[in-house]
Amino acid sequence: MNQPKMACRNVWKLYGPDPDKFLAAHDGEPDLDTIKENGYIPAVRDASLEVYEGELVVLMGLSGSGKSTLVRCMSRLIEPTAGEIEFDGEDLRAASERELVELRRHKMGMVFQHFALFPHRTVLDNVAFPLEVQGVDLATRHARALEIIDLVGLHGRGNYYPRELSGGQQQRVGIGRSLAVEPDVWFLDEPFSALDALIRREMQDEFLRLQSTLQKTIIFITHDFDEAIRLADRIAIMRDGVIDQMGTAEELITNPGSDYVAAFTKNVSRAKLLRVHTLMGPPSDDAQGDVDGRVFVASAASQILSSAIPLRVVEDGEVVGSITAAQVTEALFEAE
């Protein structure tokens, strides 16, 4: 596989007196009880993560699990206690303050839950603000901002002020502002969590549309597993500052690595997430009739469950396995 676009390796963030000395005194691997007994707050513990170009990775976990702190360490908005942070193979921890400022201005986009639009500026000038900071001339930055405004679905609202927009529209402005510099890596920290359910769903749809067009490298934080499975290529579940497990949604649901991960996936509709080829067995001589291995089980359930004999699982014209009604029933109800 190619070099990751963004990576962190063995990252720690402890709060307390001289945390680096504390880590060194425990060979860089203190356990959770030792950390707490010595009065330290373990925000991130030995976290390693690689994100590849064009990939959308979701960090999720309960409040206080360390997901936001890890993202801030990766962008060096806060300084890790220990570990490595890399951007395009370069050591970010060795970068100077000036280099970091330039990196954030030109190669990183960030959207937070409270995205702080300027109330005295129009939509146009809010979106154009990062380009203004870069020193881009007025005509160029306004032209770019208008392109972004159209891209995020706010055509014709460039002269509106934030107070004249709905919550979802304001969030689009925040997203647009973060895209103005055409970032290589896009950090989003629970950007839709303050929106009501209907608008949140619409913003997820809009976000997927944007990603299909832009193909950004994205690190997205949420505490909502349904949101994670809609958006993510891979999901990292955090607990007590540790990445408990990372994988695709299918991998997390079919092979949870801990009771904690299993609890997150417990109420997910497996039929809507698992694909036929995930459940299939080896090819069978008794199989008759074909089903596409790449479709979701929910789409093929009627065909499979109504067949008394195995069906052939086919992909690109080739038989890759077989599936029975019993396999589907067992997989869908094993978590009950």
C-alpha positions in Angstrom: 0.0 0.0 0.0 1.1 3.6 -0.7 2.5 5.9 2.0 -0.2 7.2 4.2 -1.3 10.8 3.7 -1.6 11.3 7.5 -0.3 9.1 10.3 0.2 9.0 14.0 2.3 6.4 15.8 2.3 5.6 19.5 0.9 9.0 20.4 0.3 9.8 24.0 -1.3 12.9 25.6 -1.3 13.0 29.4 -2.3 16.0 31.5 -0.4 16.5 34.7 3.1 17.6 36.0 6.0 16.6 33.8 4.1 13.9 31.8 7.1 13.2 29.6 9.2 12.3 32.6 6.4 10.1 33.9 6.2 8.2 30.6 10.0 7.7 30.5 10.0 6.4 34.1 7.5 3.7 33.0 9.3 2.8 29.8 6.7 4.7 27.7 4.0 2.1 28.5 2.2 2.8 31.9 -1.1 1.0 32.3 -4.3 2.9 33.0 -4.4 2.3 36.7 -0.8 3.5 37.2 -1.5 6.6 35.2 -4.6 7.5 37.4 -2.9 6.5 40.7 -0.1 9.1 39.9 -2.7 11.8 39.3 -2.5 12.1 35.5 -5.4 12.4 33.1 -4.9 10.0 30.1 -6.4 11.8 27.1 -4.7 9.6 24.5 -2.8 6.4 25.1 -0.4 4.8 22.6 -2.6 5.6 19.6 -1.5 4.6 16.1 -3.5 5.4 13.0 -2.8 5.7 9.2 -5.1 7.5 6.8 -4.5 7.1 3.1 -5.2 9.6 0.3 -8.9 9.9 -0.5 -9.8 7.8 2.5 -12.5 8.8 5.0 -11.7 7.5 8.4 -14.1 8.0 11.3 -13.0 8.2 14.9 -15.8 7.4 17.3 -16.3 6.7 21.0 -18.2 8.0 24.0 -17.6 11.5 25.4 -14.1 11.6 26.9 -12.8 8.6 24.9 -10.0 10.8 23.4 -11.1 11.2 19.8 -11.1 15.0 19.7 -7.8 15.1 21.6 -6.2 12.7 19.1 -7.3 14.9 16.1 -5.9 18.0 17.8 -2.6 16.1 18.3 -2.6 15.1 14.7 -3.0 18.7 13.6 -0.7 19.8 16.4 -3.3 22.3 17.7 -2.1 20.7 21.0 1.2 19.1 21.5 1.4 15.3 22.1 3.3 14.1 25.2 5.0 11.5 23.1 4.7 9.7 19.7 5.1 10.5 16.0 2.9 12.6 13.7 3.5 12.5 10.0 2.0 14.4 7.0 3.1 13.1 3.6 5.9 11.3 5.3 7.3 14.4 7.0 7.7 14.6 10.8 5.1 17.2 12.0 6.6 17.3 15.5 9.8 18.6 14.0 8.0 21.5 12.2 8.4 25.0 13.4 5.5 27.2 14.4 5.8 29.1 11.1 5.8 25.9 9.1 2.7 24.7 11.1 0.9 27.9 10.4 1.6 27.6 6.7 0.6 24.0 6.7 -2.8 24.8 8.3 -3.3 27.7 6.0 -2.7 25.8 2.8 -3.1 22.0 3.4 -5.4 21.4 6.3 -9.1 22.2 6.6 -10.9 22.0 10.0 -14.6 22.0 10.9 -15.8 21.9 14.5 -19.1 21.4 16.1 -19.1 25.1 17.1 -17.8 26.6 13.9 -17.9 30.3 14.8 -19.0 32.2 11.8 -18.3 35.9 11.8 -21.7 37.5 12.4 -20.7 40.8 10.9 -19.5 39.2 7.6 -21.6 37.9 4.8 -21.6 34.3 3.7 -19.2 35.3 0.8 -16.7 36.9 3.2 -17.0 34.1 5.8 -16.1 31.6 3.1 -13.4 33.8 1.7 -11.8 34.5 5.1 -9.0 31.8 4.9 -7.9 33.2 1.5 -7.9 36.7 3.0 -5.5 35.4 5.7 -3.3 33.9 3.0 -3.1 37.4 1.4 -5.1 36.5 -1.7 -6.5 39.5 -3.5 -10.2 40.4 -3.2 -11.3 39.5 -6.7 -9.6 36.1 -6.6 -10.8 35.1 -3.2 -14.4 36.2 -3.9 -14.4 34.2 -7.2 -13.2 31.1 -5.3 -15.7 31.7 -2.5 -18.5 31.9 -5.0 -17.5 28.5 -6.4 -17.5 27.0 -2.9 -20.8 28.6 -2.1 -22.3 26.8 -5.1 -20.5 23.6 -4.3 -22.1 23.4 -0.8 -25.6 24.2 -2.0 -25.9 27.9 -1.1 -26.2 29.4 -4.5 -27.6 33.0 -4.3 -26.9 33.4 -0.6 -23.5 35.0 -0.8 -24.8 38.3 0.5 -26.7 36.8 3.4 -25.5 37.2 7.0 -25.3 34.1 9.3 -28.4 35.3 11.3 -30.4 35.0 8.1 -29.6 31.3 7.6 -30.9 28.1 9.1 -28.7 25.9 11.3 -28.0 23.6 8.4 -27.2 26.5 6.1 -24.8 27.9 8.7 -23.1 24.6 8.9 -22.7 24.6 5.1 -20.9 27.9 5.4 -18.6 26.5 8.0 -17.8 23.5 5.7 -17.4 25.8 2.7 -14.9 28.0 4.6 -12.8 25.0 5.5 -12.7 24.0 1.8 -11.7 27.4 0.5 -8.0 26.7 0.7 -8.5 23.3 -1.1 -7.0 21.3 1.8 -5.2 18.0 1.4 -6.5 16.8 4.7 -9.9 17.7 6.2 -10.6 17.3 9.9 -14.2 17.4 11.0 -15.1 17.2 14.7 -18.8 16.2 15.2 -19.8 18.8 12.6 -23.5 17.8 12.5 -24.1 16.8 16.1 -25.9 20.1 17.0 -28.4 19.7 14.1 -31.8 18.1 14.4 -32.2 14.6 13.0 -33.7 15.6 9.6 -31.2 18.3 8.8 -28.4 16.1 10.1 -29.4 13.4 7.6 -29.5 16.0 4.8 -26.1 17.2 5.7 -24.7 13.7 5.7 -26.1 13.3 2.2 -24.5 16.6 1.2 -21.3 15.6 2.7 -21.2 12.3 0.7 -22.0 14.2 -2.4 -19.0 16.6 -1.7 -16.7 13.7 -1.0 -17.6 11.9 -4.2 -16.7 15.0 -6.1 -13.6 16.2 -4.1 -12.1 12.9 -2.9 -10.5 14.5 0.1 -8.5 12.7 2.8 -10.8 13.0 5.8 -10.7 12.3 9.5 -14.2 12.7 10.9 -15.3 12.5 14.5 -18.7 11.3 15.7 -20.2 9.4 18.6 -23.0 8.1 16.4 -22.3 4.7 14.9 -25.1 5.0 12.3 -23.5 8.2 11.1 -20.1 6.4 11.0 -21.3 3.5 8.9 -23.0 5.9 6.4 -19.8 7.9 5.9 -16.7 5.9 6.6 -14.3 3.8 4.6 -12.9 2.6 8.0 -13.9 3.3 11.6 -11.6 3.5 14.7 -13.4 3.0 18.0 -11.8 4.7 21.0 -12.1 4.0 24.7 -10.1 5.6 27.6 -7.7 7.2 25.1 -7.0 3.9 23.3 -8.0 2.9 19.8 -9.8 -0.3 20.8 -10.4 -1.6 17.2 -10.2 -0.3 13.7 -11.7 -1.7 10.5 -14.6 -1.4 8.1 -18.1 -1.3 9.5 -18.6 -4.9 8.3 -15.5 -6.1 10.1 -16.5 -4.4 13.4 -19.9 -5.9 13.3 -18.9 -9.4 12.3 -15.7 -9.6 14.3 -15.9 -7.2 17.3 -12.6 -7.3 19.2 -14.0 -6.5 22.6 -17.3 -6.3 24.5 -17.0 -2.5 24.1 -17.0 -2.7 20.3 -19.8 -5.2 20.3 -21.9 -2.8 22.4 -21.5 -0.1 19.8 -22.6 -2.4 16.9 -25.3 -4.2 18.8 -28.3 -2.3 17.5 -27.1 -1.9 13.9 -29.3 -3.4 11.2 -27.0 -6.1 10.0 -29.2 -6.8 6.9 -28.6 -3.2 5.7 -24.9 -3.3 6.3 -23.6 -6.7 5.5 -23.1 -7.8 1.9 -24.0 -11.3 0.6 -20.3 -12.2 0.0 -19.6 -11.5 3.7 -22.0 -14.3 4.7 -21.4 -16.8 1.9 -19.8 -20.2 2.2 -17.7 -22.1 -0.4 -19.3 -23.0 -3.8 -21.8 -25.8 -3.7 -22.6 -28.4 -6.4 -26.2 -28.3 -5.1 -26.6 -24.5 -5.7 -29.1 -23.2 -8.3 -29.9 -19.7 -9.1 -27.6 -16.7 -8.8 -27.3 -13.8 -6.4 -24.9 -10.9 -6.7 -22.3 -11.1 -3.9 -21.8 -7.4 -3.6 -25.4 -6.4 -2.8 -26.6 -5.9 0.7 -28.3 -8.8 2.4 -31.5 -6.7 2.8 -31.7 -6.4 -1.0 -31.4 -10.1 -1.6 -33.1 -11.5 1.6 -36.4 -12.3 -0.1 -34.7 -14.3 -2.8 -32.4 -16.2 -0.4 -34.9 -16.9 2.3 -37.5 -18.2 -0.1 -35.1 -20.8 -1.6 -35.0 -24.3 -0.2 -31.6 -24.9 -1.8 -28.3 -22.9 -1.8 -27.9 -20.1 -4.3 -24.7 -19.4 -6.3 -23.0 -16.2 -5.3 -21.7 -14.5 -8.4 -19.4 -11.5 -8.9 -18.3 -10.3 -12.4 -19.8 -13.4 -14.0 -17.8 -15.8 -11.8 -19.2 -18.1 -9.1 -17.4 -17.1 -5.8 -19.4 -19.0 -3.3 -22.9 -20.1 -2.2 -25.4 -19.0 0.4 -28.4 -20.5 2.1 -31.4 -19.2 4.0 -29.9 -20.7 7.2 -26.7 -18.7 6.8 -28.6 -15.5 6.4 -31.0 -16.2 9.3 -28.1 -17.1 11.6 -26.1 -14.0 10.7 -28.9 -11.6 11.1 -30.1 -12.9 14.5 -26.9 -14.1 16.1 -26.6 -10.7 17.9 -30.1 -10.8 19.3 
